Amino acid sequence: MSSQVPIATGRSSTGIPTGKLAVWWVIASEIVIFGGLIACYLLYRFRFDHWSGFAGKTDTLAGAFNTLVLLTSSLFVVLAHQAAQRKDTKDAFKYLWLTIGGGFIFLIVKAYEYTSKILHGYTFTTDNFWSFYYTATGLHGFHVVAGMVIMAIISFDVRKGNNLHRVENIGIYWHFVDLVWIFLFPLLYIAK
């Protein structure tokens, strides 16, 4: 019994499959959101010298570890895409779940950071720096969770050999999530 791909998945007047085009549209809208947030952060950062003191309170080691985790998870999603192209559903499924595992590790470290900061009195309302910190990292964390959920759903189709093209689509999204972190990490953790 062969699985039929919905007509909207392959039809496109642009020459780009509609699923991939939809992912790029989502990313374009996310660039506006994160771009605006980062631009506001930079404007405030240049205006308030005391923010460097608050930035010194962020856990650079935890942020660096999370950067390594996300970059490794990006490698796993590339390997999942390569496996899907070879129609190796077992490896594609495995690498998707390794990517999801990276997301879980990232969130555990982020939960540790949040707990540590809150216990030391650095809450959302302590200062505008901490408002930006929690907003930017929280919004990013939400995108990590969304990517993990979508990837989990896709993985079960992949295991059955269905809709293998979706591995590339979720991979594009996951790389965007990693790229956002590559901007947030130096701004919030390194630039002190």
C-alpha positions as CSV (number, residue, x, y, z in Angstrom):
1,M,0.0,0.0,0.0
2,S,1.7,3.2,-1.1
3,S,1.2,6.5,0.7
4,Q,-0.1,9.3,-1.4
5,V,1.4,12.7,-1.0
6,P,-1.1,15.5,-0.7
7,I,-1.2,17.6,-3.9
8,A,-0.3,20.8,-2.1
9,T,3.1,19.2,-1.0
10,G,4.5,18.9,-4.5
11,R,2.7,21.6,-6.5
12,S,4.3,25.0,-6.9
13,S,4.4,27.7,-9.5
14,T,7.8,28.8,-8.1
15,G,9.6,25.6,-8.7
16,I,10.1,25.2,-5.0
17,P,8.0,22.5,-3.3
18,T,5.2,24.2,-1.3
19,G,6.2,22.6,2.0
20,K,9.7,24.1,1.7
21,L,8.3,27.4,0.6
22,A,6.0,27.4,3.6
23,V,9.0,26.8,5.9
24,W,10.9,29.7,4.4
25,W,7.8,32.0,4.9
26,V,7.7,31.0,8.5
27,I,11.4,31.7,8.9
28,A,11.0,35.1,7.2
29,S,8.3,36.1,9.7
30,E,10.5,34.8,12.6
31,I,13.4,36.9,11.3
32,V,11.2,40.0,11.7
33,I,10.3,39.0,15.3
34,F,13.8,38.1,16.4
35,G,15.4,40.9,14.4
36,G,13.2,43.4,16.1
37,L,14.0,42.0,19.5
38,I,17.7,42.0,18.9
39,A,17.7,45.5,17.4
40,C,15.8,46.8,20.5
41,Y,18.3,45.0,22.8
42,L,21.2,46.6,21.0
43,L,19.7,50.1,21.2
44,Y,19.2,49.7,24.9
45,R,22.6,48.1,25.4
46,F,24.3,51.1,23.9
47,R,22.3,53.4,26.0
48,F,22.6,51.7,29.4
49,D,26.2,51.1,30.5
50,H,25.1,49.2,33.6
51,W,23.8,46.4,31.4
52,S,27.4,45.1,31.1
53,G,27.3,44.4,34.8
54,F,24.1,42.3,34.4
55,A,25.5,40.6,31.4
56,G,28.4,39.6,33.6
57,K,25.9,37.7,35.8
58,T,24.9,35.4,32.9
59,D,26.4,31.9,32.9
60,T,28.8,31.9,29.9
61,L,29.8,28.3,30.4
62,A,26.2,27.1,30.3
63,G,25.6,29.3,27.3
64,A,28.7,27.9,25.5
65,F,27.7,24.4,26.4
66,N,24.2,25.0,24.9
67,T,25.8,26.4,21.8
68,L,27.8,23.2,21.4
69,V,24.6,21.1,22.0
70,L,22.6,23.0,19.4
71,L,25.4,22.8,16.8
72,T,25.7,19.1,17.4
73,S,21.9,18.7,17.0
74,S,22.2,20.6,13.7
75,L,24.7,18.0,12.6
76,F,22.3,15.2,13.6
77,V,19.4,16.8,11.5
78,V,21.8,17.0,8.5
79,L,22.6,13.3,9.0
80,A,18.8,12.6,9.2
81,H,18.3,14.5,5.9
82,Q,21.1,12.5,4.2
83,A,19.6,9.3,5.5
84,A,16.1,10.3,4.3
85,Q,17.6,11.0,0.8
86,R,19.1,7.5,0.8
87,K,15.6,6.2,2.0
88,D,17.3,4.8,5.1
89,T,14.3,5.3,7.3
90,K,16.0,3.6,10.3
91,D,18.9,6.1,10.4
92,A,16.7,9.1,9.6
93,F,14.5,8.2,12.5
94,K,17.5,7.7,14.8
95,Y,19.1,11.0,13.9
96,L,15.8,12.9,14.2
97,W,15.6,11.6,17.8
98,L,19.2,12.5,18.5
99,T,18.3,16.0,17.4
100,I,15.3,16.0,19.7
101,G,17.6,14.8,22.5
102,G,19.9,17.7,21.9
103,G,16.8,20.0,22.3
104,F,16.0,18.3,25.6
105,I,19.6,18.9,26.8
106,F,19.4,22.5,25.7
107,L,16.1,23.0,27.7
108,I,17.5,21.3,30.8
109,V,20.5,23.6,30.8
110,K,18.2,26.6,30.2
111,A,16.0,25.6,33.1
112,Y,19.1,25.4,35.3
113,E,20.1,28.9,34.2
114,Y,16.7,30.3,34.9
115,T,16.5,28.7,38.3
116,S,20.0,29.9,39.2
117,K,19.2,33.5,38.1
118,I,15.8,33.7,39.8
119,L,17.3,32.3,43.1
120,H,19.9,35.1,43.0
121,G,17.1,37.7,42.6
122,Y,17.4,38.3,38.8
123,T,13.8,38.1,37.7
124,F,11.9,39.4,34.7
125,T,11.2,42.6,36.6
126,T,14.7,43.3,38.2
127,D,15.9,45.4,35.2
128,N,15.2,45.8,31.5
129,F,18.3,43.7,30.8
130,W,16.7,40.7,32.5
131,S,13.4,41.4,30.7
132,F,15.2,41.1,27.4
133,Y,17.2,38.1,28.6
134,Y,14.1,36.1,29.6
135,T,12.1,37.3,26.6
136,A,14.7,36.5,24.0
137,T,15.8,33.2,25.5
138,G,12.3,32.2,26.4
139,L,11.0,32.9,22.9
140,H,14.0,31.0,21.5
141,G,13.2,28.1,23.9
142,F,9.6,28.1,22.7
143,H,10.9,27.6,19.1
144,V,13.2,24.8,20.3
145,V,10.1,23.0,21.8
146,A,8.1,23.6,18.7
147,G,10.8,22.2,16.5
148,M,11.1,19.1,18.8
149,V,7.4,18.5,18.7
150,I,7.2,18.8,14.9
151,M,10.3,16.7,14.5
152,A,8.8,13.9,16.7
153,I,5.6,13.9,14.7
154,I,7.6,13.8,11.4
155,S,9.8,11.0,12.8
156,F,7.0,8.5,13.0
157,D,6.0,9.1,9.4
158,V,9.7,8.8,8.4
159,R,10.0,5.4,10.2
160,K,7.1,4.2,8.0
161,G,8.9,5.5,4.9
162,N,6.3,8.3,4.4
163,N,6.9,11.9,3.6
164,L,10.6,11.8,3.7
165,H,10.8,15.3,2.2
166,R,9.7,16.7,5.6
167,V,13.0,15.8,7.1
168,E,14.6,18.6,5.0
169,N,11.9,21.0,5.9
170,I,12.2,20.5,9.7
171,G,16.0,20.6,9.2
172,I,15.7,24.1,7.7
173,Y,13.6,25.2,10.6
174,W,16.1,23.7,13.1
175,H,19.0,25.4,11.5
176,F,17.2,28.7,11.8
177,V,16.6,28.1,15.6
178,D,20.4,27.4,15.9
179,L,21.2,30.5,14.0
180,V,19.1,32.6,16.3
181,W,21.0,31.2,19.3
182,I,24.3,32.1,17.5
183,F,23.2,35.7,17.7
184,L,21.8,35.5,21.2
185,F,24.7,33.8,22.8
186,P,27.3,36.5,22.2
187,L,24.9,39.4,22.8
188,L,23.6,38.0,26.2
189,Y,26.6,36.0,27.4
190,I,29.8,37.2,25.9
191,A,29.5,41.0,25.4
192,K,30.1,42.1,28.9
